[in-house]
């Protein structure tokens, strides 16, 4: 491998070492969905917070109803009713019962719940035709789920609906998280047209900006898709500078190879942005660096759509996850068996589109970097190492499952 070519692992390592996680701050719970918790959260209250009923029925003392049966039911006077959030009966005398609803606090003196189903549902007096199986039946005890002071959400947890419910239930209205990065996506090329506009014999629709902006949004970022920028360095730099005020990360596509109109490379290389080949297929030409006063990371991806997508998966996605404090940074792989033979170029790590199901994977389409139809049809990427040039049907290969949370 020539010295000028770097491995995908080395390139990713360079990127991650240049990027630090974003500063955390408290956010309302609903705004924190999908973000990484940036603090250890301890319960400020117990769950349940008090002994309460798990059933609609009657609060009683176990010893008062332990002998109840269908032939000789126990009859007790009903001294009141206890609803959830409407506790009017605070204590229960021996030999009495109180009607109680699910979630309502157990009155002092009661230790068992008799459900409606084994009673006559009496109002002034209740007839109980079946003894509880044990003392404490259908009672939820204070702190049996979470004790006050327990660690309920460790730092680094990606917050889902279940975590937000728990945080709200222990009284937290906000939680410290790292924010969603703002990602600006810029497409370059005189041949590009917006969808819906007419195209000529030498123009194409701009699918890359939608691909990359959607991928950034799917990763949890806030994506801004910028209009098409012409192949002129000054116009590109003007557009970039206008966008830096709202960018935590910039992604461009096109203009990074060896052509006469590679405007991104021409504009940014003098500013110290690294451009060079990475030992991979597709996605060999890459660019990365920091721009502007705030040193915003910029990724300069190839223009072919498959190359752009593979580059996003390999390099931009880990950077976004690092900014958000989400680990692991790179998508985990699994092993699958090939259903058919395939080749791979020597010295390059190949990322081939594939269809995975039940431990088997089938290559989709060809390795060509412009085949967008095959990209849309795949659900995974097959990863073939640099030193492997041929694989037979039945061989195992690493697979990256796309569109799955991790």
ROMI-422562 format. One record per atom (N, C-alpha, C, O): y, x, z. Coordinates in steps of 0.1 Angstrom, whole numbers, plus 2048, in hexadecimal, padded with zeros to 3 digits. Layout:
% residues N
YXZ
...
//
This chain:
% residues 406
7F4809800
800800800
80C809800
80E811809
8168077F7
8228107F6
82A80E803
82980380A
831818807
839818813
84380C813
84680781E
848809807
8527FF806
84D7F1809
8557E780B
8407EF808
83A7E280B
8367E1819
82F7EA81E
8397D6820
8357D482E
82C7C982F
82B7C0826
8247C9839
81A7BE83B
8217B2841
82C7B3847
81B7A683F
82079A845
82279B854
82C796859
8187A185B
8197A2869
8257AB86D
82C7A7877
8277B6866
8337BE869
8407B7867
8497B886F
8417B085C
84D7A8859
85079E864
85B79C868
845796868
84778C872
84B79387F
85478E886
84579E882
8497A588F
8587AA88E
85F7A8898
85D7AE883
86B7B2882
8747A6884
87E7A788B
87079B87E
87878E880
87878A88E
883787894
86D789895
86C7848A3
87478E8AC
87A7898B6
87479B8A9
87B7A48B2
88A7A38B1
8917A78B9
88E79D8A5
89D79C8A3
8A278F8A8
8AE78D8A8
8997868AD
89E7788B1
89A7768BF
88F7798C4
8A37718C7
8A176D8D5
8A175E8D6
8A87578CF
8997598E0
89A74B8E3
8A87468E6
8B074D8EC
8AB73A8E1
8B87348E4
8BA7318F3
8B172F8FA
8C77318F7
8CA72E905
8C6720908
8C8717900
8C171E914
8BC711918
8C870A920
8D0710926
8C76FD920
8D16F5927
8CB6E792A
8C26E3922
8CF6DF934
8C96D2937
8CC6C892C
8D76C8926
8C26C1928
8C36B691E
8BE6A9923
8B46AA92B
8C369E91F
8BD691923
8AF69191E
8AB697914
8A6689925
89868A923
895687914
88D68E90E
89A67C90E
897679901
89B6838F7
8956858EC
8A668B8FA
8AA6958F1
8A06A18F2
8A06AA8E9
8996A28FC
8906AE8FF
8826AC8F8
87A6B58F9
87F6A08F2
87269E8EC
86F6A88E2
8776AB8D8
8646AF8E3
8606B98D9
8656C78DB
8626D08D4
86D6C88E6
8736D68E9
86B6DC8F4
8636D58FC
86D6E98F6
8666F0900
86E6F090D
87A6F390E
8676EC918
86D6EC925
8716FA929
869703928
87D6FC92E
88270A931
88370C940
88A715945
87C703948
87C705957
86F6FF95C
8686F7956
86B704968
8606FE96F
8656F2976
86F6F397E
8606E6973
8656DA97A
85B6D6985
84F6D4983
8616D4991
8596D099C
85D6C19A0
8686BD99E
8536BA9A5
8566AC9A8
85F6AA9B4
85D6B09BE
86A6A39B2
8736A19BD
86F6949C5
8746929D0
86568D9C0
8606829C8
8516829C5
84C6889BC
84967B9CE
83B67A9CC
83866E9C3
8406659C1
82C66F9BD
8276649B5
8196609B9
8106699B9
8166549BD
8216499C0
82A64E9CC
8266569D4
8356479CC
83E64B9D7
83B6449E4
8416479EF
83263A9E4
82E6329F0
82162C9ED
81D62B9E2
81A6289F8
80D6219F6
8106149F0
81860D9F4
8086119E5
80B6049DE
7FE5FE9D8
7F36059D8
7FF5F29D4
7F35EB9CF
7F05EE9C1
7F95EF9B8
7E35EF9BE
7DF5F19B0
7DB5E49A9
7D75E499E
7DB5D99B1
7D75CC9AB
7E05C19B0
7E75C39BA
7E15B69A9
7E75AA9AE
7DC5A49B7
7D15A29B4
7E15A09C4
7D759B9CD
7DE5999DB
7E95949DC
7D659D9E5
7DB59B9F3
7D95A89FB
7CF5AF9FA
7E35ACA02
7E35B7A0B
7DD5B3A18
7E15A9A1E
7D25BAA1D
7CB5B6A29
7C75C2A31
7C95CEA2C
7C25C0A3D
7BB5CAA44
7AC5C9A41
7A65BEA41
7A65D5A3E
7985D5A3A
78F5CEA44
7865C6A40
7915D1A51
7885CBA5B
7895BCA5C
7805B6A61
7945B6A58
7965A8A58
78E5A1A4D
78A595A4F
78A5A8A42
7835A1A37
7765A8A34
7705A5A2A
7715B1A3C
7655B9A39
7595B0A38
74F5B4A32
7595A5A3F
74D59CA3F
74E591A35
745588A35
758590A2D
75A585A24
74F584A19
74A58EA14
74A578A16
741576A0B
742568A06
74A560A0C
73B5649FC
73D5579F5
73954C9FE
73F5419FE
72E54EA06
729544A0F
733542A1B
735536A20
73854DA20
74154CA2C
74E554A29
74F55FA2D
75754EA21
763555A1D
76C556A2A
76C54EA33
774561A2A
77E563A34
78B55CA30
79055EA25
791554A39
79E54EA36
7A8554A3F
7A7554A4B
7B3558A39
7BE55FA40
7CC558A3C
7CD553A31
7D5557A46
7E2552A43
7EA55CA3A
7E9568A3C
7F1556A31
7F955FA28
80855FA2D
80E554A2E
80D56BA31
81A56CA38
82556FA2F
83156FA33
822571A22
82D573A19
828579A0C
81C57BA0A
83257DA03
82E5829F6
83658F9F4
8425909F7
8305999EE
8365A69EC
8365A99DD
82B5AB9D7
8415A99D6
8425AC9C8
8475BB9C6
84D5C09CF
8445C09BB
8485CE9B8
8575CE9B8
85E5C69B1
85D5D79C0
86C5D79C1
8725CC9C9
87E5CB9CA
8695C49D0
86E5B89D8
8665B79E5
8605AD9E7
8665C29EC
85D5C39F8
8645BCA04
86D5C2A0A
8605AFA07
8665A8A12
85D5A9A1E
8615A7A2A
8505ABA1C
8475ACA27
8445BBA29
83E5C2A21
8495C0A35
8485CEA37
83C5D2A40
8385DDA40
8375C8A48
82C5CBA51
8235BFA51
8275B3A4F
8165C1A54
80C5B7A54
8055B7A61
8005C1A65
8055ABA68
7FE5A9A74
7EF5A8A72
7EB5A3A68
7E75ACA7C
7D85AAA7A
7D559CA78
7DB593A7E
7CA599A70
7C658CA6D
7CE584A63
7CD578A63
7D758BA5C
7E0584A52
7DF58BA45
7D9596A44
7E4585A3A
7E458BA2D
7F2589A27
7F9580A2B
7F5591A1D
80258FA16
7FF590A07
7F859AA02
8045879FF
8025879F1
80A5949EC
8155969F0
80459B9E3
80A5A79DE
8075A99CF
7FD5A59CA
8115AF9C8
8105B19BA
80E5C09B7
8105C99C0
8095C39AB
8065D09A7
8135D99A8
81D5D59A3
8115E49AF
81D5EE9B0
8255EB9BC
82E5F39BF
8235E09C3
82B5DD9CF
8265E59DB
81B5E99DC
8305E99E4
82C5F19EF
8235EA9F9
8245DE9FC
8195F29FF
8105ECA08
8175EBA16
81D5F5A1A
8165DFA1C
81D5DEA29
8165E6A34
80A5E8A33
81D5EAA3E
8185F1A49
80D5E7A50
8105DBA52
8025EDA53
7F75E5A59
7EC5E1A4F
7E15DEA53
7F05E0A42
7E65DDA38
7DF5EAA33
7E65F4A34
7D35E9A2F
7CC5F5A2A
7C35F3A1E
7BD5FCA19
7C35E6A19
7BA5E3A0E
7C05D8A06
7C85D0A0B
7BD5D79F9
7C15CC9F1
7B55C49EC
7AB5CA9E8
7B65B79EE
7AC5AE9E9
7B25A89DC
7BC5A19DD
7AB5AA9D1
7B15A49C4
7B05959C3
7A758F9CA
7B958F9BB
7B95819B9
7AB57B9B6
7A75709BA
7A45839AE
79757E9A8
78D57A9B2
7845729AF
78D57E9BE
78357B9C9
7895729D3
7845719DE
79456B9D0
79B5629D9
79E5559D2
79C5539C6
7A354B9DA
7A753E9D5
7B653E9D1
7BC5349CD
7BC54A9D2
7CA54C9CF
7D35439D7
7DD53E9D3
7D05419E4
7D75389ED
7E553D9EF
7E85499EF
7EE5349F3
7FC5379F5
7FF538A04
804542A09
7FB52EA0C
7FD52DA1A
7F1534A21
7F353BA2B
7E5532A1C
7D9538A21
7D153CA15
7D1536A0B
7C9547A17
7C154CA0C
7B354DA11
7B0552A1C
7AA549A08
79B54AA0A
796555A02
7975569F6
79055FA09
78A56BA03
77B56AA03
77556AA0E
77556A9F7
7675689F6
75F5749F3
7535749F1
7655809F3
75E58D9F1
7645989F9
77059A9F8
75C59FA01
7625AAA09
7655B6A00
75E5B99F6
76F5BEA03
7725CA9FC
7675D49FD
7605D4A08
7655DC9F3
75A5E69F4
75D5F19FE
7545F7A04
76A5F4A01
76E5FEA0A
77C5FCA0F
7845F5A08
77F603A1A
78D603A1E
79560BA14
791615A10
7A1606A11
7AA60CA07
7A76089F9
7AD60D9F0
79F5FE9F7
79C5F99E9
7A95F49E3
7B15ED9E9
7AB5F99D6
7B75F59CE
7C45F99D4
7CE5F39D1
7C46049DC
7D16099E2
7D36169DB
7CB61F9DA
7E06189D6
7E46259D0
7EC62C9DB
7F66269E0
7E86379DF
7EE63E9EA
7F96479E6
7F964D9DB
8036489EE
80F6509EB
80B65F9E9
8036659F1
80F6659DE
80D6739DB
7FF6769D5
7FB6819D3
7F766B9D3
7E966E9CE
7E96739BF
7E067A9BB
7F46719B8
7F56769AA
7FD6839AA
7F868D9A6
8096829B0
81168E9B0
81868F9BE
81D6859C3
81769A9C4
81E69C9D1
82C6A29CF
82E6A99C6
83569E9D8
8426A49D8
8426B39D8
83B6B99E0
8496B99CE
8496C89CE
83E6CD9C4
83F6D99C1
8356C59BF
82B6CA9B5
8326CF9A9
83C6C99A4
82C6D99A2
8316DD995
82B6D398B
81F6D2989
8346CC984
82F6C197B
8306C596C
8286C1964
83A6CD969
83C6D295B
83F6E195C
84A6E4960
8366EA958
8396F8958
8426FC94D
8436F5942
84A70694F
85370C944
84A70F938
83F715939
85070C92C
84970F920
84170391A
83D70390F
8406F9922
8396ED91E
8416E6913
84D6E3914
83B6E3907
8416DB8FD
8416CD901
8366C7903
84C6C7903
84E6BA909
84A6AE8FF
8516AC8F5
83F6A7903
83B69B8FC
83E68F903
84468F90E
83B6838FE
83E676905
838676913
83E67191C
82C67C915
82667B922
82E68392D
82F67F938
83368F928
83A697931
848691935
84C691940
84E68A92B
85B68492E
859678937
861676940
84E671936
84B666940
84966C94E
84E666957
84267794F
84067D95C
84D681962
85067F96E
85668895A
86368D95F
86B681963
87168296E
86C67795C
87366B960
86E66596D
876660975
86166596E
85A65E97A
85D666987
85C661991
85F673985
86367B991
87267C993
87668499B
87967598B
88867498E
89167D986
89D67D988
88B68497C
89368D974
899685968
89267F960
8A7686967
8AE68095C
8B068A950
8B3685945
8AF697953
8B16A1949
8A76AC94C
8A26AD957
8A66B5942
89D6C1944
8A36CC93C
8A86CA931
8A16D8941
8A66E4939
89D6E792E
8916E9930
8A26E8922
89A6EB916
8A36F490D
8AF6F590E
89C6FB904
8A37028F9
8A66F88EE
89D6F08EB
8B26F88E8
8B66EE8DF
8AE6EF8D2
8A86F98CF
8B06E58C9
8AB6E68BC
8B46EF8B3
8C06ED8B3
8AE6F98AD
8B77018A4
8BC6F9899
8B66F0893
8C86FD895
8CF6F7889
8CB70087D
8CF70C87D
8C56FB873
8C0703868
8C76FE85B
8C76F2858
8CE708855
8D5705848
8CC70A83D
8C871583D
8CA701833
8C1704828
8CA70581B
8D16FB818
8C9710814
8D2712808
8C97157FC
8C071E7FD
8CA70E7F1
8C37117E5
8CD7177DB
8D87137DA
8C87227D4
8D07287CA
8CA7277BC
8BD7277BB
8D17267B2
8CC7267A4
8D471D79B
8D671179E
8D8723790
8E071B786
8D771077F
8DC70777A
8CA712780
8C170877A
8BE6FC782
8B86F377D
8C36FC78F
8BF6F1798
8C86E5796
8D46E6793
8C26D9798
8C96CD798
8C56C47A3
8B96C57A8
8CE6BC7A8
8CA6B37B3
8C16A87AE
8C36A37A3
8B76A37B6
8AF6987B1
8B768C7AE
8C16897B5
8B46857A4
8BC67979F
8C567D794
8CA67478D
8C9689793
8D268E788
8C969077B
8BD69377C
8D0690770
8C8693763
8C56A2763
8CD6AA768
8BA6A675D
8B76B475B
8B66B774C
8B26AF744
8BA6C4749
8B96C873B
8AC6CF739
8A36D0741
8AB6D672D
89F6DD729
89D6EA731
8926EF731
8A86EE738
8A76FB73F
8AA6F974E
8AD703755
8AA6ED753
8AD6EA761
8A16E3768
8996DD762
8A16E4776
8976DE77E
89D6D878A
8A86DB78E
8966CF790
89A6C879C
8986D27A8
88F6DA7A9
8A16D17B2
8A16DA7BE
8976D37C8
89B6CB7D0
88B6D87C8
8816D37D2
8816DC7DE
87D6D87E9
8846E97DC
8836F27E7
88B6EF7F4
8866F07FF
8986EA7F1
8A06E77FD
89A6DC805
89B6DC812
8946D27FF
88E6C7806
8816CC80D
87F6C8818
87A6D5806
86E6DB80C
8716E2819
86B6E0824
87B6EB818
87E6F3824
8866EC82F
8836EE83B
88F6E382B
8956DB835
88C6D283D
88D6D0849
8826CC835
8786C383C
86F6CB845
86C6C784F
86B6D7840
8636E0848
86A6E4855
8646E4860
8776E7854
87F6EA860
87F6DE86A
87E6E0876
8826D3864
8826C786D
8756C4873
8746C087F
86A6C686C
85D6C3871
85A6CD87D
8526CA886
8606D987C
85E6E3886
8666E0893
8656E789D
86F6D6892
8776D289E
8856D689D
88D6D48A6
8896DC891
8976E0890
8A06D588A
89B6CA886
8AD6D788A
8B76CE883
8BA6D5876
8BF6E0876
8B76CE86B
8B86D485E
8C46CF857
8C76C3856
8CC6D8850
8D76D5848
8D46DA83A
8D36E6838
8D36D1830
8D06D5823
8DD6D681B
8E46CC81A
8E06E2817
8ED6E5810
8EB6E3801
8E06E47FB
8F66DF7FA
8F56DD7EC
8F26EA7E4
8F26F57EA
8EE6E97D8
8EA6F47D0
8F56FE7CE
9006FA7CA
8F270B7CF
8FC7157CE
8FA71C7C1
8EF7207BE
90471F7B9
9027257AC
8FF7347AE
90073A7B8
8FA73A7A3
8F67487A3
9027517A1
904758797
90A7527AC
91675A7AC
91875F7BA
9197577C3
91876C7BD
9187717CA
92376C7D3
9217687DE
93076B7CD
93B7677D5
9397587D9
93D7547E4
9347507D0
9327427D3
9277407DE
9287387E7
91D7497DD
9127487E7
91874C7F5
9157457FF
91F7577F5
92475C802
92E752808
92F750814
93674B7FF
940741804
93873580A
93C730815
92E731803
926726809
91F72A816
91F72281F
91A736816
91373A823
91D73B82E
91A736839
92874182C
932742837
93773483C
939733848
93872B833
93C71D837
931717840
93570F849
92571B83E
91A714845
91771B853
91071585B
91B728854
91772F860
91C72986D
91672B878
92772186D
92C71B879
92271187F
92370E88B
91970B877
91070187C
90170687B
8F86FE87B
8FF71387A
8F2718877
8ED721883
8F472A888
8E171E888
8DA728890
8D0730888
8CB73A88D
8CD72C87C
8C4733873
8C772D865
8C9722863
8C773785B
8C973384D
8BD736845
8B6741847
8B972D83C
8AE730832
8B472E824
8BA724821
8B173881C
8B573780E
8A8738806
89E73D80A
8A87327FA
89D7347F1
8A27387E3
8AC7327DE
89B7427DD
89F7477D0
8A87537D1
8AF7557DB
8A875A7C6
8B27657C5
8AF7717CD
8B87787D2
8A17747D0
89E7807D8
89578A7D1
8917947D8
8927887C5
8897917BE
89079D7B7
89A7A27BC
88C7A07AA
8917AB7A3
8997A7797
89C7AF78E
89C79A795
8A3795789
8B2798789
8B879D792
8B779577D
8C679877B
8CE78E782
8DA790784
8C9782786
8D177878C
8CC77579B
8CD76979F
8C777F7A1
8C277D7AF
8CE77E7B9
8D17887BF
8D67737B9
8E37737C0
8E27757CF
8EB77B7D4
8D87707D5
8D77717E4
8D57807E7
8DC7857F0
8CD7877E0
8CB7957E3
8D779D7E0
8DB7A67E7
8DE79A7D5
8EA7A17D1
8F579F7DB
8FD7A87DE
8F67937E1
9017907EA
8FE7957F8
90779A7FF
8F27957FC
8EF79880A
8EA7A780D
8EC7AC818
8E47AD803
8DF7BB805
8EA7C480A
8E87CC812
8F77C3804
9017CC809
9057C9817
90C7D181D
9027BD81C
9057BA82A
8FA7BE834
8FB7BC840
8F07C682F
8E67CB838
8DA7C2839
8D17C5841
8D97B7832
8CD7AF832
8C17B682B
8C37BB820
8B67B7831
8AA7BE82B
8A47B5821
8A17A9823
8A17BB815
8997B580B
88E7BE807
8907CA806
8827B9805
8777C1801
86A7B97FF
86A7AD801
8607C07FA
8537BA7F8
84B7B9805
84A7C280D
8447AE806
83B7AC811
82D7AA80B
82C7A3801
8237B0811
8157B080B
80E7A380C
8057A1814
813799804
80D78C805
80E7857F7
8167897EF
80677B7F5
8067727E9
8047647EE
7FA7617F4
80D75B7EA
81A75D7E4
8247617EE
8217617FA
8307657EA
83B7687F3
83E7777F5
84377B7FF
83B77F7EB
83D78D7EC
84B7917EF
84E7997F8
85578C7E7
8637907E9
8697887F5
86877C7F5
86E78F7FF
87478980B
88179080F
88479B80B
889789816
89578E81C
89878982A
89577D82C
89D791833
8A078C840
8AB795846
8AB7A1844
8B378F84F
8BD797856
8C578D85F
8C2782860
8D0793864
8DA78B86C
8E778B865
8EC796861
8EE780865
8FB77F85E
905779867
902771870
91277C864
91D77686B
92077C879
91878487E
92B77787F
92F77C88C
924779897
9227818A0
91E76E895
91476989F
90676F89C
8FC76B8A3
905777892
8F877D88E
8ED77388C
8E3773893
8EF76A883
8E675F880
8DB764878
8DD76A86D
8CE76187B
8C3765873
8C375E865
8C6752865
8C176685B
8C076084E
8B3764847
8B0770847
8AC75B841
8A075D83A
8A275A82B
8A774F828
89F764823
8A1763815
89476280E
88D76C80D
89075680B
882753806
8827537F7
88C7517F0
8767567F1
8747557E2
8777467DE
87773D7E5
87A7457D1
87E7387CB
8727307C7
8747237C7
8677357C4
85B72D7C0
8577247CC
85672A7D7
8547177CB
85270F7D6
8477127DF
8487127EB
83C7177DA
83071A7E2
8347277EA
8307287F6
83A7317E3
83F73D7EA
8487397F5
84773F800
8517307F3
85B72C7FD
854726809
857729815
84B71D806
844716811
83B720819
83B720826
833728813
82B73281A
83473B822
83073F82D
83F74081C
848748824
84E741830
84F74783B
85173482F
85672D83A
84B72D845
84E72F851
83F72A841
83472984B
832737852
83073785E
83274184A
82F74E84F
83A754858
83775C861
847751854
85275985A
85C750861
86175386C
86074585A
86B73D860
86673586B
86D733875
85A72F86A
855726874
85472E882
85872988C
84E73A881
84D74288E
85B745894
85D7458A0
86574788B
87274A890
87873E897
87F73F8A1
876732891
87B726897
8757238A4
87C71F8AE
8687258A5
8617238B2
86672D8BC
8667298C8
8697398B8
86E7438C2
87C73E8C7
87F73F8D3
88473A8BE
8917358C2
8907298CC
8987288D5
8867218CA
8847158D3
87C7188DF
87A70F8E8
8777248E0
86E7288EB
8607228EB
85A7208F5
85B71F8DF
84E7198DD
8447248DA
84672C8D1
8397248E2
82E72D8DF
8227268DC
82071B8E2
81872B8D4
81A7378CC
8247368C1
82772B8BD
8297418BC
8337418B2
82D73D8A4
83373589D
8227438A1
81B741894
811736895
80B7348A0
80E73088A
80472588A
7F672B88D
7F3734886
7EF725896
7E172A898
7D872888C
7DA71E885
7CE73188B
7C5730880
7B772C885
7B472D891
7AF72687D
7A1724880
798729875
79D72B86A
78B72A877
78272E86D
77B723866
77871986C
77A724859
77371A851
76B720846
76E72C842
761719841
75971E836
75D719829
76070E827
75E72381F
76271F812
75871780B
74C71A80C
75C70D803
7537067FB
75170C7ED
7477087E6
7597157E9
75871B7DC
75D72A7DD
76572D7E6
7597327D3
75D7407D3
76C7417CF
7727387C8
77374B7D3
78174E7D0
78375D7D0
77D7647D8
78D7617C9
79276F7C9
79F7707CF
7A67667D2
7A377D7D2
7B077F7D9
7B578D7D4
7AD7967D3
7C278F7D2
7C779C7CE
7C67A77D8
7C87A47E4
7C27B27D4
7C17BE7DD
7CF7C27E3
7D87C27DC
7CF7C57F0
7DB7C97F6
7E57BE7FA
7F07C27FF
7E27B27F7
7EB7A77FB
7E379C803
7D8799800
7EA79780D
7E478C815
7E777F80D
7F277B80B
7DC778809
7DE76C801
7DE76080A
7D675E813
7E8757807
7E974A80E
7E6740803
7EF73C7FB
7DA73B803
7D67327F8
7D67247FD
7D1721809
7DB71B7F5
7DA70D7F9
7CC7087FA
7C470C7F2
7C96FF804
7BB6FA805
7BB6EC80B
7C56E7810
7AF6E780A
7AC6DA811
7A16DC81B
7966E0817
7A46D9827
79B6DB832
7956CE838
79D6C4839
7886CE83A
7826C2841
7746C7847
76C6CD840
7726C4853
7656C585A
7606D4859
7546D6856
7696DD85B
7646EB85B
7636F284D
7606FD84C
7666EA843
7656EF835
7736EF82F
77B6E7832
7756F9826
7826FA81F
7806FD810
77870580D
7886F6808
7876F77FA
7956FB7F4
79F6F47F7
7967067ED
7A370A7E7
7A86FE7DE
7A06F87D7
7B56FD7DE
7BC6F27D6
7C56F97CC
7CD7017CF
7C26F67BF
7CB6FB7B4
7C870A7B2
7BE70F7B5
7D37107AD
7D271F7AA
7DB7267B4
7E37207BB
7DA7347B4
7E473B7BD
7F273B7B8
7FB7417BF
7F57367AD
8027377A7
80D7317B0
80A7277B7
8187377B1
8227347BB
82B7287B7
8347247BF
82A7237AB
8327187A7
82B70A7A7
8317007A4
81E70A7AB
8166FE7AA
8186F57B6
8116F57C0
8236ED7B5
8276E57C0
81E6D97C2
81C6D47CE
8176D47B8
80E6C97B9
8026CD7C2
7FE6C57CB
7FD6D97C1
7F26DE7C9
7F76DF7D8
7EF6DD7E1
8036E47D9
8096E57E7
8096D87EE
8066D77FA
80E6CE7E7
80F6C07ED
8016BB7F0
8006B37FA
7F76BF7E9
7EA6B97EA
7E26C07F5
7D76BB7FA
7E66CC7FA
7DE6D4803
7E16CF812
7EB6C9814
7D86D381B
7DA6D0829
7D96DD831
7DA6DC83E
7D76E882A
7D66F5831
7D9701828
7DA6FF81C
7DA70C82E
7DB719827
7CF72182B
7CC724837
7C8727821
7BD731823
7C473E823
7CC74181B
7C074682D
7C675382F
7BC75E82C
7B275F834
7BE766821
7B477081D
7BA77D820
7C578081B
7B4786828
7BA79382B
7BC79C81F
7B779A814
7C57A6821
7C97AF817
7BD7B7811
7BD7BA805
7B37BA819
7A87C2815
79C7BA80F
7927C080D
79E7AD80D
7937A5808
7977A07FA
7A279A7F8
78F7A37F0
79279F7E2
7897947DD
78C78E7D3
77E7917E4
7757877DF
76E7807EA
76A7877F4
76D7737EA
76676B7F4
75C7627EC
75F75C7E2
7507607F2
7467587EC
74674A7F3
74A7497FF
7407407ED
73E7337F3
736735800
72B73C800
73A72F80B
733731818
73973C821
73773C82D
74274581B
74974F823
75374882C
75873D829
75574E838
75F748841
76D74E83E
76E75A839
777746840
78574A83D
78E744847
78B73A84D
79974B84A
7A3745854
7AB73A84D
7AE73B841
7AD730854
7B472484F
7C0720858
7BE720864
7CB71D852
7D771885A
7D8709856
7DB70684B
7D6701860
7D76F285E
7E66EE85E
7ED6F1868
7EB6E8854
7F96E5853
7FB6D7859
7F26CF85A
8086D485C
80C6C7861
8066C386E
8066B8872
8016CD876
7FC6CA883
8046D188D
8096DC88C
8076CA898
80F6CF8A3
8076DA8AA
7FB6D98AC
80E6E48AF
8076EF8B7
8116F48C1
80D6FD8C8
//
